[in-house]
Amino acid sequence: MTRRDVLRLDDILRAIGETRFVTEGVDRETFISDVMRRNSVSMSILMISEAARHLPESLKATRPEIPWADLVGIGNSLRHTYFRIDYDALWTICSDKLDPLEHAARQMLAGQSE
């Protein structure tokens, strides 16, 4: 794993932490109605997407349970159709999808594949 790969995985973990900080103790309705939380989470998900986009395929292949193409696609959607962001989908990512990604990123950094 290269230094750049390590930095990108660190970026993913940092963005996950920021997302959790912003959404801690918040329910779906509060999240969707709070423009600052939505914008913060949108930026964090964009950062995760961008970092994932630049990870080598060989590294991503060690964690096939992570939907890497979907992560990249979310970033493309946030970048190009920002005026139609599906905040319900972002909430689902925050509440259901970050734990497996965090686990995978930590194991990748530790040099594990399981």
CNS distance restraints for C-alpha pairs under 8 A (distance, minus, plus):
assign (resid   1 and name CA) (resid   5 and name CA) 6.08 0.50 0.50
assign (resid   1 and name CA) (resid   6 and name CA) 7.05 0.50 0.50
assign (resid   1 and name CA) (resid  59 and name CA) 7.88 0.50 0.50
assign (resid   2 and name CA) (resid   6 and name CA) 6.46 0.50 0.50
assign (resid   3 and name CA) (resid   7 and name CA) 6.24 0.50 0.50
assign (resid   4 and name CA) (resid   8 and name CA) 6.15 0.50 0.50
assign (resid   5 and name CA) (resid   9 and name CA) 6.21 0.50 0.50
assign (resid   5 and name CA) (resid  55 and name CA) 6.06 0.50 0.50
assign (resid   5 and name CA) (resid  56 and name CA) 7.80 0.50 0.50
assign (resid   6 and name CA) (resid  10 and name CA) 6.10 0.50 0.50
assign (resid   6 and name CA) (resid 109 and name CA) 6.60 0.50 0.50
assign (resid   7 and name CA) (resid  11 and name CA) 6.12 0.50 0.50
assign (resid   8 and name CA) (resid  12 and name CA) 6.30 0.50 0.50
assign (resid   8 and name CA) (resid  51 and name CA) 5.01 0.50 0.50
assign (resid   8 and name CA) (resid  52 and name CA) 7.28 0.50 0.50
assign (resid   8 and name CA) (resid  54 and name CA) 7.61 0.50 0.50
assign (resid   8 and name CA) (resid  55 and name CA) 7.10 0.50 0.50
assign (resid   9 and name CA) (resid  13 and name CA) 6.30 0.50 0.50
assign (resid   9 and name CA) (resid  51 and name CA) 7.08 0.50 0.50
assign (resid   9 and name CA) (resid  52 and name CA) 7.93 0.50 0.50
assign (resid   9 and name CA) (resid 105 and name CA) 5.85 0.50 0.50
assign (resid   9 and name CA) (resid 106 and name CA) 7.93 0.50 0.50
assign (resid   9 and name CA) (resid 109 and name CA) 7.19 0.50 0.50
assign (resid  10 and name CA) (resid  14 and name CA) 6.05 0.50 0.50
assign (resid  11 and name CA) (resid  15 and name CA) 6.08 0.50 0.50
assign (resid  11 and name CA) (resid  47 and name CA) 7.26 0.50 0.50
assign (resid  11 and name CA) (resid  48 and name CA) 6.95 0.50 0.50
assign (resid  11 and name CA) (resid  51 and name CA) 6.65 0.50 0.50
assign (resid  12 and name CA) (resid  16 and name CA) 6.18 0.50 0.50
assign (resid  12 and name CA) (resid  47 and name CA) 7.08 0.50 0.50
assign (resid  12 and name CA) (resid  48 and name CA) 4.86 0.50 0.50
assign (resid  12 and name CA) (resid  51 and name CA) 6.44 0.50 0.50
assign (resid  12 and name CA) (resid  52 and name CA) 7.65 0.50 0.50
assign (resid  12 and name CA) (resid 102 and name CA) 7.73 0.50 0.50
assign (resid  12 and name CA) (resid 105 and name CA) 7.47 0.50 0.50
assign (resid  13 and name CA) (resid  17 and name CA) 6.22 0.50 0.50
assign (resid  13 and name CA) (resid 102 and name CA) 6.22 0.50 0.50
assign (resid  13 and name CA) (resid 105 and name CA) 7.09 0.50 0.50
assign (resid  13 and name CA) (resid 106 and name CA) 7.93 0.50 0.50
assign (resid  14 and name CA) (resid  18 and name CA) 6.23 0.50 0.50
assign (resid  15 and name CA) (resid  19 and name CA) 6.09 0.50 0.50
assign (resid  15 and name CA) (resid  44 and name CA) 4.97 0.50 0.50
assign (resid  15 and name CA) (resid  45 and name CA) 7.13 0.50 0.50
assign (resid  15 and name CA) (resid  47 and name CA) 6.63 0.50 0.50
assign (resid  15 and name CA) (resid  48 and name CA) 6.34 0.50 0.50
assign (resid  16 and name CA) (resid  20 and name CA) 6.20 0.50 0.50
assign (resid  16 and name CA) (resid  44 and name CA) 7.12 0.50 0.50
assign (resid  16 and name CA) (resid  48 and name CA) 7.73 0.50 0.50
assign (resid  16 and name CA) (resid  98 and name CA) 6.67 0.50 0.50
assign (resid  16 and name CA) (resid 102 and name CA) 7.21 0.50 0.50
assign (resid  17 and name CA) (resid  21 and name CA) 6.15 0.50 0.50
assign (resid  18 and name CA) (resid  22 and name CA) 6.27 0.50 0.50
assign (resid  18 and name CA) (resid  41 and name CA) 7.95 0.50 0.50
assign (resid  18 and name CA) (resid  44 and name CA) 7.01 0.50 0.50
assign (resid  19 and name CA) (resid  23 and name CA) 6.16 0.50 0.50
assign (resid  19 and name CA) (resid  40 and name CA) 7.41 0.50 0.50
assign (resid  19 and name CA) (resid  41 and name CA) 5.53 0.50 0.50
assign (resid  19 and name CA) (resid  44 and name CA) 6.32 0.50 0.50
assign (resid  19 and name CA) (resid  94 and name CA) 7.12 0.50 0.50
assign (resid  20 and name CA) (resid  24 and name CA) 5.61 0.50 0.50
assign (resid  20 and name CA) (resid  94 and name CA) 7.46 0.50 0.50
assign (resid  22 and name CA) (resid  37 and name CA) 6.24 0.50 0.50
assign (resid  22 and name CA) (resid  40 and name CA) 7.43 0.50 0.50
assign (resid  22 and name CA) (resid  41 and name CA) 7.40 0.50 0.50
assign (resid  23 and name CA) (resid  27 and name CA) 7.87 0.50 0.50
assign (resid  23 and name CA) (resid  31 and name CA) 7.18 0.50 0.50
assign (resid  23 and name CA) (resid  37 and name CA) 7.30 0.50 0.50
assign (resid  23 and name CA) (resid  94 and name CA) 7.82 0.50 0.50
assign (resid  26 and name CA) (resid  30 and name CA) 6.13 0.50 0.50
assign (resid  26 and name CA) (resid  31 and name CA) 6.40 0.50 0.50
assign (resid  27 and name CA) (resid  31 and name CA) 6.24 0.50 0.50
assign (resid  28 and name CA) (resid  32 and name CA) 6.15 0.50 0.50
assign (resid  28 and name CA) (resid  88 and name CA) 7.76 0.50 0.50
assign (resid  28 and name CA) (resid  91 and name CA) 6.53 0.50 0.50
assign (resid  29 and name CA) (resid  33 and name CA) 6.15 0.50 0.50
assign (resid  30 and name CA) (resid  34 and name CA) 6.08 0.50 0.50
assign (resid  31 and name CA) (resid  35 and name CA) 7.92 0.50 0.50
assign (resid  31 and name CA) (resid  37 and name CA) 6.16 0.50 0.50
assign (resid  31 and name CA) (resid  38 and name CA) 6.43 0.50 0.50
assign (resid  31 and name CA) (resid  91 and name CA) 7.55 0.50 0.50
assign (resid  32 and name CA) (resid  38 and name CA) 6.59 0.50 0.50
assign (resid  32 and name CA) (resid  87 and name CA) 6.19 0.50 0.50
assign (resid  32 and name CA) (resid  88 and name CA) 7.36 0.50 0.50
assign (resid  32 and name CA) (resid  91 and name CA) 7.99 0.50 0.50
assign (resid  34 and name CA) (resid  38 and name CA) 6.24 0.50 0.50
assign (resid  35 and name CA) (resid  39 and name CA) 6.01 0.50 0.50
assign (resid  36 and name CA) (resid  40 and name CA) 6.04 0.50 0.50
assign (resid  37 and name CA) (resid  41 and name CA) 6.08 0.50 0.50
assign (resid  38 and name CA) (resid  42 and name CA) 5.96 0.50 0.50
assign (resid  38 and name CA) (resid  87 and name CA) 7.26 0.50 0.50
assign (resid  39 and name CA) (resid  43 and name CA) 6.18 0.50 0.50
assign (resid  40 and name CA) (resid  44 and name CA) 6.27 0.50 0.50
assign (resid  41 and name CA) (resid  45 and name CA) 6.04 0.50 0.50
assign (resid  41 and name CA) (resid  90 and name CA) 7.66 0.50 0.50
assign (resid  42 and name CA) (resid  46 and name CA) 6.09 0.50 0.50
assign (resid  42 and name CA) (resid  78 and name CA) 7.21 0.50 0.50
assign (resid  42 and name CA) (resid  90 and name CA) 7.44 0.50 0.50
assign (resid  43 and name CA) (resid  47 and name CA) 6.17 0.50 0.50
assign (resid  44 and name CA) (resid  48 and name CA) 6.26 0.50 0.50
assign (resid  45 and name CA) (resid  49 and name CA) 6.07 0.50 0.50
assign (resid  45 and name CA) (resid  74 and name CA) 7.80 0.50 0.50
assign (resid  45 and name CA) (resid  75 and name CA) 7.02 0.50 0.50
assign (resid  46 and name CA) (resid  50 and name CA) 6.11 0.50 0.50
assign (resid  46 and name CA) (resid  74 and name CA) 7.44 0.50 0.50
assign (resid  46 and name CA) (resid  75 and name CA) 4.88 0.50 0.50
assign (resid  46 and name CA) (resid  78 and name CA) 6.73 0.50 0.50
assign (resid  46 and name CA) (resid  79 and name CA) 7.78 0.50 0.50
assign (resid  47 and name CA) (resid  51 and name CA) 6.13 0.50 0.50
assign (resid  47 and name CA) (resid  75 and name CA) 7.89 0.50 0.50
assign (resid  48 and name CA) (resid  52 and name CA) 6.08 0.50 0.50
assign (resid  48 and name CA) (resid  71 and name CA) 7.53 0.50 0.50
assign (resid  49 and name CA) (resid  53 and name CA) 6.05 0.50 0.50
assign (resid  49 and name CA) (resid  71 and name CA) 5.16 0.50 0.50
assign (resid  49 and name CA) (resid  72 and name CA) 4.84 0.50 0.50
assign (resid  49 and name CA) (resid  73 and name CA) 7.68 0.50 0.50
assign (resid  49 and name CA) (resid  74 and name CA) 6.79 0.50 0.50
assign (resid  49 and name CA) (resid  75 and name CA) 5.03 0.50 0.50
assign (resid  50 and name CA) (resid  54 and name CA) 6.59 0.50 0.50
assign (resid  50 and name CA) (resid  72 and name CA) 6.80 0.50 0.50
assign (resid  50 and name CA) (resid  75 and name CA) 6.69 0.50 0.50
assign (resid  51 and name CA) (resid  55 and name CA) 6.60 0.50 0.50
assign (resid  52 and name CA) (resid  68 and name CA) 6.81 0.50 0.50
assign (resid  52 and name CA) (resid  71 and name CA) 7.01 0.50 0.50
assign (resid  52 and name CA) (resid  72 and name CA) 6.62 0.50 0.50
assign (resid  53 and name CA) (resid  68 and name CA) 7.88 0.50 0.50
assign (resid  53 and name CA) (resid  71 and name CA) 7.95 0.50 0.50
assign (resid  53 and name CA) (resid  72 and name CA) 5.62 0.50 0.50
assign (resid  55 and name CA) (resid  59 and name CA) 6.78 0.50 0.50
assign (resid  55 and name CA) (resid  60 and name CA) 6.84 0.50 0.50
assign (resid  56 and name CA) (resid  60 and name CA) 6.46 0.50 0.50
assign (resid  57 and name CA) (resid  61 and name CA) 5.95 0.50 0.50
assign (resid  58 and name CA) (resid  62 and name CA) 6.95 0.50 0.50
assign (resid  59 and name CA) (resid  63 and name CA) 7.57 0.50 0.50
assign (resid  59 and name CA) (resid 108 and name CA) 7.92 0.50 0.50
assign (resid  60 and name CA) (resid  64 and name CA) 6.86 0.50 0.50
assign (resid  60 and name CA) (resid  68 and name CA) 7.24 0.50 0.50
assign (resid  62 and name CA) (resid 113 and name CA) 5.61 0.50 0.50
assign (resid  63 and name CA) (resid 104 and name CA) 6.58 0.50 0.50
assign (resid  63 and name CA) (resid 113 and name CA) 6.76 0.50 0.50
assign (resid  63 and name CA) (resid 114 and name CA) 7.98 0.50 0.50
assign (resid  66 and name CA) (resid 100 and name CA) 7.33 0.50 0.50
assign (resid  66 and name CA) (resid 101 and name CA) 6.56 0.50 0.50
assign (resid  66 and name CA) (resid 104 and name CA) 7.77 0.50 0.50
assign (resid  67 and name CA) (resid  71 and name CA) 6.41 0.50 0.50
assign (resid  68 and name CA) (resid  72 and name CA) 6.38 0.50 0.50
assign (resid  69 and name CA) (resid  73 and name CA) 6.09 0.50 0.50
assign (resid  70 and name CA) (resid  74 and name CA) 6.12 0.50 0.50
assign (resid  71 and name CA) (resid  75 and name CA) 6.64 0.50 0.50
assign (resid  72 and name CA) (resid  76 and name CA) 6.44 0.50 0.50
assign (resid  73 and name CA) (resid  77 and name CA) 6.20 0.50 0.50
assign (resid  74 and name CA) (resid  78 and name CA) 6.19 0.50 0.50
assign (resid  75 and name CA) (resid  79 and name CA) 6.07 0.50 0.50
assign (resid  76 and name CA) (resid  80 and name CA) 5.98 0.50 0.50
assign (resid  76 and name CA) (resid  81 and name CA) 7.97 0.50 0.50
assign (resid  77 and name CA) (resid  81 and name CA) 5.29 0.50 0.50
assign (resid  77 and name CA) (resid  82 and name CA) 6.84 0.50 0.50
assign (resid  77 and name CA) (resid  85 and name CA) 7.67 0.50 0.50
assign (resid  78 and name CA) (resid  82 and name CA) 4.86 0.50 0.50
assign (resid  78 and name CA) (resid  85 and name CA) 6.65 0.50 0.50
assign (resid  81 and name CA) (resid  85 and name CA) 6.73 0.50 0.50
assign (resid  86 and name CA) (resid  90 and name CA) 6.55 0.50 0.50
assign (resid  87 and name CA) (resid  91 and name CA) 6.08 0.50 0.50
assign (resid  88 and name CA) (resid  92 and name CA) 6.26 0.50 0.50
assign (resid  89 and name CA) (resid  93 and name CA) 6.31 0.50 0.50
assign (resid  90 and name CA) (resid  94 and name CA) 6.27 0.50 0.50
assign (resid  91 and name CA) (resid  95 and name CA) 6.07 0.50 0.50
assign (resid  92 and name CA) (resid  96 and name CA) 5.62 0.50 0.50
assign (resid  92 and name CA) (resid  97 and name CA) 7.12 0.50 0.50
assign (resid  93 and name CA) (resid  97 and name CA) 4.74 0.50 0.50
assign (resid  93 and name CA) (resid  98 and name CA) 6.44 0.50 0.50
assign (resid  94 and name CA) (resid  98 and name CA) 5.99 0.50 0.50
assign (resid  97 and name CA) (resid 101 and name CA) 6.77 0.50 0.50
assign (resid  98 and name CA) (resid 102 and name CA) 5.95 0.50 0.50
assign (resid  99 and name CA) (resid 103 and name CA) 6.14 0.50 0.50
assign (resid 100 and name CA) (resid 104 and name CA) 6.12 0.50 0.50
assign (resid 101 and name CA) (resid 105 and name CA) 6.08 0.50 0.50
assign (resid 102 and name CA) (resid 106 and name CA) 6.12 0.50 0.50
assign (resid 103 and name CA) (resid 107 and name CA) 6.22 0.50 0.50
assign (resid 104 and name CA) (resid 108 and name CA) 6.05 0.50 0.50
assign (resid 105 and name CA) (resid 109 and name CA) 6.20 0.50 0.50
assign (resid 106 and name CA) (resid 110 and name CA) 6.23 0.50 0.50
assign (resid 107 and name CA) (resid 111 and name CA) 6.16 0.50 0.50
assign (resid 107 and name CA) (resid 112 and name CA) 5.09 0.50 0.50
assign (resid 107 and name CA) (resid 113 and name CA) 6.59 0.50 0.50
assign (resid 107 and name CA) (resid 114 and name CA) 7.39 0.50 0.50
assign (resid 108 and name CA) (resid 112 and name CA) 5.56 0.50 0.50
assign (resid 108 and name CA) (resid 113 and name CA) 6.56 0.50 0.50
